[in-house]
Amino acid sequence: MNFEFTEEQKMLRQTVRNFVDKEIMPYISEWDQKGEFPTSTMDQLADLGLMGVCIPEKYGGSGMDYNALAIVCEELERGDTAFRTAVSVHTGLSSMTLLQWGNEEQKQKYLVPQAKGKKIGAFGLTEPAAGSDVSSLQSTAVKDGDYYILNGQKTWISLCDVADYFIVFAYTDKSKKHHGISAFIVERDWEGFSSKAIKGKLGIRAGNTGELFFDNVKVPKENLLGKEGEGFKIAMSALDNGRFTVAAGAVGQIIACIEASVKYCHERDTFGKSIGKHQLVQQMLANMEAGLQMSRLLVYRAGELKNQGKRNTRETSLAKWQACDFANKAADDAVQIHGAYGFSNEYPVERYLRNSKAPVIYEGTREIHTVLQAEYVLGYREDKALNKMLPAWEGEKMGTV
């Protein structure tokens, strides 16, 4: 049990932090206010090798461990949730799913360019009538010769207007309920595909989020991911990776809240002393610190299980639930510490609070994760090895938690 990061991990953290300080922090307020997603940032992340940081080198990635991905997400969210979300979706939900479930031909065609950052991947599961209740999705894929004819709609899809490839879930046999869901790799430029951004979001305004539409899209049978009927299983295993990145990002948001609050405490005086001298302000900062340390331990523990190739659904769920709740509370307290100024975009904390709400909803609401954890404790739920597990990290151990 080693709680220290390796030198390589420390260098990675500093690289991402420097990038955030130079390329995101000076511009994020404007991007957020205008609702703009700077796609050039994705190219910059690719140049740094961060779009496939945990993907093996043989598939175009950097070959680092899964906790390296957590470090990247943690530092990116310190800048803004939009950029962590981009990496979460591209790497966590898409590339890692291809790594786990794709055949060799699919990996060479889709995973390699994604890991290099030459193509962007996204994930299409949620529908207008199917959020937490995945089995209620309405999209269908009907076999027709060498193709599947895909029809349906997806919503709240990150990178909807940016991604080149999408992992899309649809029913191939509705009579089998969730056992009749299958997964497909869909390309943007195929006839019948279209996307539309959602405007007016509470938070993550600098991120590209929206809807996907499939109107008789012809999907080659070679683009079936896994087997027919494995879609639900693939989706749930993908969420183990997505939730991991979301939890890591929440750690970064707590750090951002602490940094902004400490800076303001040293600038603002009330009743003849620095507001940091007031005990109730100290209490809020102490709670942020406690949330930071507990969340980080949960995240990197889940990452180490991934490194070992072990099932980590329970541990990742707990990390996602707790880290996102702690981040939401930290952002609320950061606004409170700033007082009236926290209500203005003159300071970043109002953006932190708006951004912190989405992660307690997507990739499993806090209520879903509460039920999951209770069912584990009661013995109602047990995780078993999948027929295709996420590959263990092949390199020398870089550090364990």
C-alpha positions as CSV (number, residue, x, y, z in Angstrom):
1,M,0.0,0.0,0.0
2,N,1.8,3.0,-1.3
3,F,0.2,6.4,-1.1
4,E,2.9,8.3,-3.0
5,F,2.7,9.3,-6.6
6,T,5.6,8.4,-8.8
7,E,7.8,11.0,-10.4
8,E,6.2,10.3,-13.8
9,Q,2.7,10.9,-12.3
10,K,3.9,14.1,-10.6
11,M,5.4,15.3,-13.9
12,L,2.1,14.5,-15.6
13,R,0.1,16.5,-13.0
14,Q,2.4,19.5,-13.4
15,T,2.1,19.3,-17.2
16,V,-1.7,19.4,-17.1
17,R,-1.7,22.1,-14.4
18,N,0.6,24.3,-16.5
19,F,-1.6,23.8,-19.5
20,V,-4.8,24.7,-17.5
21,D,-3.1,27.8,-16.1
22,K,-1.9,29.0,-19.5
23,E,-4.6,27.8,-21.9
24,I,-7.8,27.6,-20.0
25,M,-7.8,29.9,-16.9
26,P,-7.4,33.2,-18.8
27,Y,-10.2,32.5,-21.2
28,I,-12.7,30.3,-19.4
29,S,-14.9,33.1,-18.1
30,E,-15.5,34.4,-21.6
31,W,-16.1,30.9,-23.1
32,D,-18.6,30.1,-20.3
33,Q,-20.5,33.4,-20.8
34,K,-20.6,32.9,-24.6
35,G,-21.4,29.2,-24.4
36,E,-18.4,28.4,-26.7
37,F,-16.5,25.2,-26.8
38,P,-13.0,25.8,-28.1
39,T,-12.3,22.7,-30.2
40,S,-8.7,23.8,-30.6
41,T,-8.2,22.8,-27.0
42,M,-8.8,19.1,-28.0
43,D,-5.9,19.5,-30.5
44,Q,-3.7,20.9,-27.8
45,L,-4.6,18.0,-25.4
46,A,-3.8,15.5,-28.2
47,D,-0.4,17.2,-28.8
48,L,0.4,16.6,-25.1
49,G,-0.6,12.9,-25.4
50,L,-3.5,13.4,-23.0
51,M,-6.4,12.1,-25.3
52,G,-5.2,8.5,-24.8
53,V,-3.1,8.8,-21.7
54,C,-4.1,5.3,-20.4
55,I,-4.5,3.5,-23.7
56,P,-1.7,1.1,-24.5
57,E,1.0,2.3,-26.8
58,K,0.3,-0.4,-29.4
59,Y,-3.1,1.3,-29.9
60,G,-1.7,4.8,-30.2
61,G,-2.0,5.8,-26.5
62,S,0.6,7.0,-24.0
63,G,0.6,3.7,-22.1
64,M,0.3,5.1,-18.6
65,D,-1.9,3.6,-15.9
66,Y,-5.5,4.3,-15.2
67,N,-4.7,6.6,-12.3
68,A,-2.8,8.8,-14.8
69,L,-6.2,9.4,-16.4
70,A,-7.6,10.4,-13.0
71,I,-4.8,12.9,-12.6
72,V,-5.6,14.4,-16.0
73,C,-9.3,14.7,-15.2
74,E,-8.6,16.1,-11.8
75,E,-6.4,18.9,-13.1
76,L,-8.6,19.7,-16.1
77,E,-11.7,20.2,-13.9
78,R,-9.7,22.6,-11.8
79,G,-9.9,24.7,-15.0
80,D,-13.4,23.9,-15.9
81,T,-15.8,20.9,-16.0
82,A,-16.2,21.3,-19.8
83,F,-12.7,20.1,-20.5
84,R,-12.7,17.2,-18.0
85,T,-16.0,16.2,-19.6
86,A,-14.5,16.1,-23.0
87,V,-11.7,13.7,-21.8
88,S,-14.2,11.7,-19.7
89,V,-16.4,11.0,-22.8
90,H,-13.6,10.6,-25.3
91,T,-11.3,8.5,-23.3
92,G,-13.4,7.0,-20.4
93,L,-16.7,6.2,-22.2
94,S,-15.5,5.7,-25.7
95,S,-11.8,4.7,-26.1
96,M,-11.8,2.5,-23.0
97,T,-15.0,0.8,-24.1
98,L,-13.4,0.1,-27.5
99,L,-10.3,-1.2,-25.7
100,Q,-12.4,-3.5,-23.6
101,W,-15.1,-4.7,-26.0
102,G,-13.8,-4.0,-29.5
103,N,-12.3,-6.6,-31.8
104,E,-8.9,-6.1,-33.3
105,E,-10.2,-4.6,-36.6
106,Q,-12.4,-2.2,-34.6
107,K,-9.5,-1.2,-32.4
108,Q,-7.2,-0.5,-35.4
109,K,-9.9,1.5,-37.2
110,Y,-11.4,3.5,-34.4
111,L,-9.4,3.2,-31.2
112,V,-6.0,4.0,-32.6
113,P,-7.0,7.4,-34.2
114,Q,-8.9,8.3,-31.0
115,A,-6.0,7.5,-28.7
116,K,-3.8,9.7,-30.9
117,G,-6.4,12.5,-30.7
118,K,-6.8,12.5,-34.5
119,K,-10.4,11.5,-34.2
120,I,-12.9,12.3,-31.3
121,G,-15.1,9.7,-29.8
122,A,-18.4,10.1,-27.9
123,F,-21.1,7.9,-26.3
124,G,-24.8,7.8,-27.0
125,L,-26.9,6.1,-24.4
126,T,-29.3,8.6,-22.8
127,E,-32.7,9.3,-24.6
128,P,-35.5,11.7,-23.8
129,A,-37.4,9.0,-22.1
130,A,-34.5,6.9,-20.9
131,G,-32.1,8.2,-18.3
132,S,-31.5,6.1,-15.2
133,D,-34.0,3.6,-16.7
134,V,-31.8,2.5,-19.6
135,S,-34.2,-0.3,-20.6
136,S,-36.7,2.3,-21.6
137,L,-34.7,3.5,-24.6
138,Q,-36.6,3.7,-27.9
139,S,-33.8,3.5,-30.5
140,T,-33.9,0.5,-32.7
141,A,-31.5,-1.3,-35.0
142,V,-33.1,-3.7,-37.4
143,K,-30.9,-6.2,-39.3
144,D,-31.1,-5.9,-43.0
145,G,-28.6,-8.0,-44.9
146,D,-25.1,-6.7,-44.2
147,Y,-26.4,-3.7,-42.3
148,Y,-28.4,-2.6,-39.3
149,I,-30.9,0.1,-39.9
150,L,-30.6,2.5,-37.0
151,N,-33.5,4.8,-36.0
152,G,-33.9,6.9,-32.9
153,Q,-32.8,9.9,-30.9
154,K,-30.2,10.5,-28.1
155,T,-30.0,13.5,-25.8
156,W,-27.6,15.1,-23.3
157,I,-24.7,13.8,-25.4
158,S,-21.4,15.5,-24.7
159,L,-19.3,16.3,-27.8
160,C,-22.5,15.9,-30.0
161,D,-21.3,18.4,-32.6
162,V,-17.6,17.7,-32.2
163,A,-17.1,13.9,-32.2
164,D,-16.3,11.8,-35.3
165,Y,-17.4,8.5,-33.9
166,F,-20.2,7.5,-31.5
167,I,-20.9,4.3,-29.5
168,V,-24.6,4.1,-29.8
169,F,-27.1,1.8,-28.0
170,A,-30.3,0.5,-29.5
171,Y,-32.7,-2.4,-29.3
172,T,-32.1,-5.2,-31.7
173,D,-34.8,-7.3,-30.0
174,K,-37.3,-5.5,-27.7
175,S,-38.9,-8.7,-26.6
176,K,-35.8,-9.5,-24.6
177,K,-35.9,-6.2,-22.7
178,H,-32.5,-5.1,-21.6
179,H,-31.0,-8.3,-22.9
180,G,-32.1,-7.2,-26.4
181,I,-30.0,-4.0,-26.4
182,S,-26.9,-3.9,-28.7
183,A,-24.0,-1.5,-29.1
184,F,-22.8,0.0,-32.4
185,I,-20.0,2.2,-33.6
186,V,-21.5,5.0,-35.7
187,E,-19.6,7.5,-37.9
188,R,-20.8,11.2,-38.1
189,D,-20.7,11.4,-41.9
190,W,-23.0,8.6,-42.5
191,E,-26.3,9.5,-44.3
192,G,-29.2,10.0,-41.9
193,F,-27.1,11.1,-38.9
194,S,-27.5,14.6,-37.5
195,S,-26.8,16.5,-34.2
196,K,-28.0,19.6,-32.5
197,A,-26.6,21.4,-29.4
198,I,-28.7,22.1,-26.3
199,K,-28.6,25.8,-25.3
200,G,-29.7,27.4,-22.0
201,K,-27.9,25.0,-19.7
202,L,-27.4,25.8,-16.0
203,G,-23.8,24.9,-16.1
204,I,-20.9,23.5,-18.1
205,R,-21.8,26.2,-20.7
206,A,-18.4,26.0,-22.3
207,G,-19.1,22.4,-23.1
208,N,-20.7,21.0,-26.3
209,T,-23.8,19.0,-25.2
210,G,-26.8,18.1,-27.3
211,E,-28.9,15.6,-29.2
212,L,-28.2,13.0,-31.8
213,F,-30.7,11.9,-34.5
214,F,-30.7,8.7,-36.5
215,D,-32.9,8.5,-39.5
216,N,-32.5,5.1,-41.2
217,V,-28.8,5.1,-40.7
218,K,-27.1,2.1,-42.4
219,V,-24.6,0.7,-39.9
220,P,-22.4,-2.1,-41.3
221,K,-22.6,-5.3,-39.4
222,E,-18.9,-5.1,-38.8
223,N,-19.7,-2.1,-36.5
224,L,-21.6,-4.1,-34.0
225,L,-19.6,-3.8,-30.8
226,G,-19.5,-7.1,-28.9
227,K,-22.4,-9.4,-29.7
228,E,-26.1,-8.8,-30.2
229,G,-27.7,-8.4,-26.8
230,E,-24.6,-7.4,-25.0
231,G,-25.3,-3.7,-25.2
232,F,-26.6,-3.3,-21.7
233,K,-23.6,-5.1,-20.3
234,I,-21.3,-2.9,-22.4
235,A,-23.0,0.3,-21.4
236,M,-22.8,-0.5,-17.7
237,S,-19.1,-1.4,-17.9
238,A,-18.5,1.8,-19.8
239,L,-20.1,3.7,-17.0
240,D,-17.6,2.2,-14.6
241,N,-14.9,4.1,-16.6
242,G,-17.0,7.2,-17.1
243,R,-17.9,7.5,-13.4
244,F,-14.3,7.1,-12.5
245,T,-13.3,10.1,-14.5
246,V,-16.2,12.1,-13.2
247,A,-15.2,11.3,-9.6
248,A,-11.6,12.4,-10.4
249,G,-12.9,15.6,-11.9
250,A,-14.9,16.3,-8.8
251,V,-11.6,16.2,-6.8
252,G,-10.3,18.8,-9.1
253,Q,-13.3,21.0,-8.6
254,I,-12.9,20.8,-4.8
255,I,-9.3,21.9,-5.3
256,A,-10.5,24.9,-7.3
257,C,-13.0,25.8,-4.6
258,I,-10.4,25.7,-1.9
259,E,-7.9,27.8,-4.0
260,A,-10.5,30.4,-4.8
261,S,-11.8,30.6,-1.2
262,V,-8.3,30.7,0.4
263,K,-7.3,33.5,-1.9
264,Y,-10.5,35.5,-1.1
265,C,-10.0,34.9,2.7
266,H,-6.6,36.6,2.5
267,E,-8.1,39.5,0.6
268,R,-11.3,40.3,2.5
269,D,-11.5,41.7,6.0
270,T,-14.6,42.0,8.1
271,F,-15.1,43.1,11.7
272,G,-11.5,44.2,11.8
273,K,-9.9,40.9,10.7
274,S,-9.4,38.6,7.8
275,I,-12.5,36.5,7.1
276,G,-10.3,33.5,7.4
277,K,-10.1,34.2,11.1
278,H,-13.8,33.6,11.6
279,Q,-14.4,30.1,12.8
280,L,-17.5,29.4,10.7
281,V,-15.5,30.3,7.6
282,Q,-12.8,28.0,8.8
283,Q,-15.4,25.3,9.2
284,M,-16.4,25.5,5.6
285,L,-12.8,25.3,4.5
286,A,-12.1,22.4,6.8
287,N,-15.1,20.5,5.3
288,M,-13.7,21.2,1.8
289,E,-10.3,19.7,2.8
290,A,-12.0,16.7,4.4
291,G,-14.0,16.1,1.3
292,L,-10.9,16.5,-0.9
293,Q,-8.8,14.0,1.0
294,M,-11.6,11.4,1.3
295,S,-12.6,11.7,-2.4
296,R,-9.1,11.4,-3.6
297,L,-8.5,8.2,-1.7
298,L,-11.7,6.7,-3.1
299,V,-10.8,7.7,-6.6
300,Y,-7.3,6.4,-6.7
301,R,-8.3,3.2,-4.9
302,A,-10.8,2.5,-7.8
303,G,-8.0,3.4,-10.2
304,E,-5.7,0.8,-8.7
305,L,-8.3,-1.9,-9.0
306,K,-8.5,-1.0,-12.7
307,N,-4.7,-1.3,-12.9
308,Q,-5.0,-4.8,-11.6
309,G,-7.8,-5.7,-14.0
310,K,-10.3,-6.3,-11.2
311,R,-14.0,-5.5,-11.3
312,N,-14.5,-2.1,-9.6
313,T,-18.2,-1.2,-10.1
314,R,-18.9,-1.0,-6.3
315,E,-15.8,1.1,-5.6
316,T,-16.2,3.4,-8.6
317,S,-19.9,4.0,-7.7
318,L,-18.9,5.0,-4.2
319,A,-16.2,7.3,-5.4
320,K,-18.5,9.0,-7.9
321,W,-21.3,9.5,-5.5
322,Q,-19.2,10.8,-2.6
323,A,-16.7,13.0,-4.7
324,C,-19.5,14.7,-6.6
325,D,-21.5,15.4,-3.5
326,F,-18.4,16.8,-1.8
327,A,-17.7,19.0,-4.8
328,N,-21.3,20.3,-4.9
329,K,-21.1,21.2,-1.2
330,A,-17.6,22.7,-1.6
331,A,-18.9,24.9,-4.5
332,D,-21.9,26.0,-2.4
333,D,-19.6,26.9,0.5
334,A,-17.2,28.7,-1.7
335,V,-20.0,31.0,-2.9
336,Q,-21.0,31.5,0.7
337,I,-17.5,32.5,1.7
338,H,-17.4,35.0,-1.1
339,G,-20.7,36.5,0.1
340,A,-22.4,38.8,-2.4
341,Y,-19.4,38.6,-4.6
342,G,-19.9,34.9,-5.0
343,F,-23.2,35.7,-6.8
344,S,-21.3,37.5,-9.5
345,N,-19.2,36.2,-12.4
346,E,-16.5,38.6,-11.2
347,Y,-15.3,35.5,-9.3
348,P,-15.2,31.9,-10.5
349,V,-17.1,30.3,-7.7
350,E,-20.5,30.9,-9.2
351,R,-19.4,28.9,-12.2
352,Y,-18.1,26.2,-9.9
353,L,-21.5,26.0,-8.3
354,R,-23.4,25.8,-11.6
355,N,-21.0,23.2,-12.9
356,S,-21.2,21.1,-9.8
357,K,-24.8,20.2,-10.2
358,A,-24.6,18.1,-13.4
359,P,-22.2,15.5,-12.0
360,V,-24.6,14.6,-9.2
361,I,-27.2,13.8,-11.9
362,Y,-25.4,12.2,-14.9
363,E,-23.7,8.8,-15.0
364,G,-25.9,7.7,-12.1
365,T,-27.8,10.1,-9.9
366,R,-26.8,10.4,-6.3
367,E,-30.0,8.5,-5.6
368,I,-29.1,5.6,-7.9
369,H,-25.6,5.3,-6.3
370,T,-27.2,5.4,-2.8
371,V,-29.4,2.5,-3.7
372,L,-26.5,0.6,-5.3
373,Q,-24.3,1.0,-2.2
374,A,-27.1,-0.1,0.1
375,E,-27.7,-3.2,-2.0
376,Y,-24.0,-4.1,-1.8
377,V,-24.1,-3.8,1.9
378,L,-27.3,-5.9,2.2
379,G,-25.9,-8.6,-0.1
380,Y,-28.6,-8.0,-2.7
381,R,-26.0,-7.1,-5.3
382,E,-22.7,-8.8,-6.3
383,D,-20.3,-8.1,-9.1
384,K,-19.0,-10.9,-11.1
385,A,-16.2,-11.0,-13.7
386,L,-17.4,-10.0,-17.2
387,N,-16.6,-12.1,-20.2
388,K,-14.5,-9.2,-21.4
389,M,-12.8,-7.3,-18.6
390,L,-11.0,-3.9,-19.0
391,P,-7.4,-4.9,-19.6
392,A,-5.1,-4.6,-16.6
393,W,-2.3,-2.0,-16.9
394,E,0.6,-3.8,-18.6
395,G,3.4,-1.5,-17.4
396,E,5.4,-1.6,-14.2
397,K,3.4,-0.4,-11.2
398,M,3.5,3.4,-11.0
399,G,2.0,3.6,-7.5
400,T,-0.9,2.0,-5.6
401,V,-3.5,3.4,-3.2
